[in-house]
Amino acid sequence: MKILDSIECRRRFRLPAVERRLGSGSGDGRGAGVRVERRQASGPRLVGYAAVFEQLSQDLGGFREKIARGAFAKSLRGDVRGLLNHNSDFVLARTTNRTLRLSEDRVGLAFEMEPLESVIGEHVLAAVERRDISEMSFAFRTIADRWIIENGETTRTLLEVELFDVSPVAFAAYPQTDVAIDDDTRAMRRRFEELLVTLSRERKLHLAEVELDHSRDLARAQARDPWRRQAALERELGIR
């Protein structure tokens, strides 16, 4: 076994500052994944594991990887989001308001997520229940890692990371996944991405409508109050 230089290895494999990983497993208690849990006292929630400890990943382009127990410990006190497909336009939950709860146990990084009551929140719950979405991914920045080469195989161990988000994902985040995707799956991905674009457009349209309604209300108020109308005109002309 030979210990390698961490910085040189990250440079060699061209790892970005913020990385994403699929937590391997099926979500049925044997590994990482997500399922819907319904309780009478509260609404539906997503539960499962975003990552599992001490399990080697697939080949990530020349090396394999595992996560040491305690790697997420400091992040549990931080501000972490629950997103859909790592897309910050679709925030489902957040640790600071307790709608996302994270913990480490002997298996890995466990989570409970109460999705926002919205179109996208309902979509995620329905997709997970139907098992259209069954996997979890997490985004992180490496604080400390260890690289070794043994029997010709390079292995990286994540010792400490800064966690940014945990996300239900439709597709695996591993680099080689695209190679195995067939035409039907690619079409499904396009339809899913088109849905996200549509939802984003609808959100922007809603914000524009709210702003327009506010402008109309302000105009009506100024029409009823000539002094307010004059003050607004002076502000627009730069007259004090």
N, C-alpha and C positions, 0 to 999 in steps of 0.2 A: 504494500500500500504506500502511495506517495501523496503527500499533502501539496496542493497547488496554491498559487497566489490568487486570492479572490478577485482582486481588481483586474488582474490580467485575464482571468477567465471570463469575467463579465464583458470585457472589451473584445475578447476573442469571439464570443458567441453573440456579440452585438445586442446585449440585453438593454431594453429601454429603462429610463428612470422609474417609470410606473409600469409594473407588469400585471398581467392577468393570468389566472389559472383556473382550470376546471377542477372542482373537487370530485375525484373519481368515486363512483358508487352509484347505487340505485335509489337511494332515499327510503329504503325499506328497513332501516335500522342497521344494515351491514356496512354502510359507508356514507359518503356525502350524497346529498340530494335534497329534495323538497317535497312536501306533501301538505295537504290542507287539513287542518284540525278544527272541528266545530265544537264549541262549548255553549251550553245553555245560558251561562251567566254573561257571555260576551259574544262578539261577532266572530266570524271566521278568521283564522290566522294561518300563516305559512310557518311551518316548523321543519327542522331537519338539521343537517350539517353542511356548512359552507366549505369545510376542509377537514381532512382526516390526517392524523399524525402517523409518522413512521411507515408510510406506504409509498413505495416507489411509483413515480409517474410513468407514463409512456415516454418514449424517446422524444425529447424536446428539441431535436435538431443537433444531436451530437452528445447530449448528456441526459441523464435522468435525475430526478429531483425528489426529495422527501422533506417533510416538515417536522421539525423537532417539537416535542411537547414544551409548551410555554412560549412558543414563538409569537403568539398573539397577546400575551399577558398584558403588556403595557397599552396596547390598542383598546383593550376593553374599557379603559377609562376615557377614551377619546371620542371624537365626533365622527361617527361612521354612518353612512347612508345605506339604505336598501333601495337599489335601483332595478330597473328592468333592462337587461342586456347591457349593463354598464352605461346606460344613456342617462345623463343628468337632466334631460328634459322630462323624464318620467321617474320622479322620486316617489317611492312607495312608503317609506318609513325612515326613521332617524333615531339614533340612540339618545340624543339630547332630550327628546320629548317622550322617551320610553316606548315609542311604537315599534322600535327595533331593540331587542334584548340579545346580547351576546354573552357566551360563557365558554370556558374551556373545561372539558372533562377528559376521561381516559381515551375517548374515541377521537375527539378533535374539536373544532370550533362549532359549537352548537348555536342555533339562533331561533328566535321567535319573532315573527314579523306580522304586524297588523296593517295590511295595505290600506292606503288612503281610499275613502269611499269616492270613487270616480269611475269613469268609463274604463280607464286603463287598469285600475285596481280590480274591478270586476272581471275584466278580460284575463288578468293573470290568475285569479282564483279559479275561473272556469277552465283555463288551459292546464293548470296543474291538476285539477280534479280529473280531467279527461286524460292526463298524462301526455298531453302535447308538449308540455314543459315538465321535465323531471330532474333537471340538473341544476347545480349551483356553481357559481364562479365567484372569485374574489379578486379585487384589485389592491395592489400593495407596492410599497417601496422597501427595498432591502436595507436593513440596518446592519445586520451581521449574518454572514453565511460561511460555510466551510466546503471546500472542494477537494475531492480526492480522486485518484485514479487507481483502480485495482482490477487485476485480470483484464486489462485493456479497456475497462469501462469507466467513464467519468461520471461521478455522482456529486450532486450538490445537495447540501442540507441547509435549509432555511432555519437559522437560529433565533433571529429576531426581525420582525417586520413591522412597518407602519401600515395599518389597514385603512383603506379609503372607502371601500364599499363592498357589499355582498350582493349578488344579483342572481335571480332566477334567469336562466339563459336558454334560448331555443337551440343553440348550437355550441359545440365544444370550442373552447378557446385555444386548444393546442395547435401549433403551427401546421402539423401534418393533416389536420382534419379535412381541409378543403380537398385534399387529394382523393379522399374516399367518398365525397359527396356525388351522387348521381344526378341526372338531369331533373328528375322529379323533386329531389331535395333542394336543388338550386332554385327551382321554380317556387317551392314553398318559402325559401328564404326571401326571394324577391317580393312575394306577396306580404310576408311579415314586415319587411322593411317599408313597403308601400303603406301598410297600416300605420306604422310609426310616423311616417311623414304626414299622413292624413290627420292623425291625432294632433301632431305638432301644429299643423296649419289651422286646425279648428281652434286650438288653444290661442294662437295669435289673433285669430278673427274675433274670438270672444273678448280678448283684452282690448282690441280696437273698438268693438261695440261699446264696451264699458266706458272707454275714454270719450267716445262720441256722445254718449248719453250725458256724461259729466259736462262736456262742452255745451250741449244744448241747455242743460239745467242752468249753467252759469249765464248763458245768453238771455234766457228768460228772466233770470233774477236782475240782470242789468237793465233789461227793457222796462221792468217794473220800477226800477230805482234810477232816475236820471243822474243822480250824483255818483252812484257806483259806475254807471256807464262812462261818465266823464273821467273818473279816476282811472278806469281801465284804459281809456284812450290816451290819457296823459302818460301812463306807464309804457304803453306801446310806442309813443313818440319820444320817450325819454325826457318828458317834462316833469319836473318835480314841483 
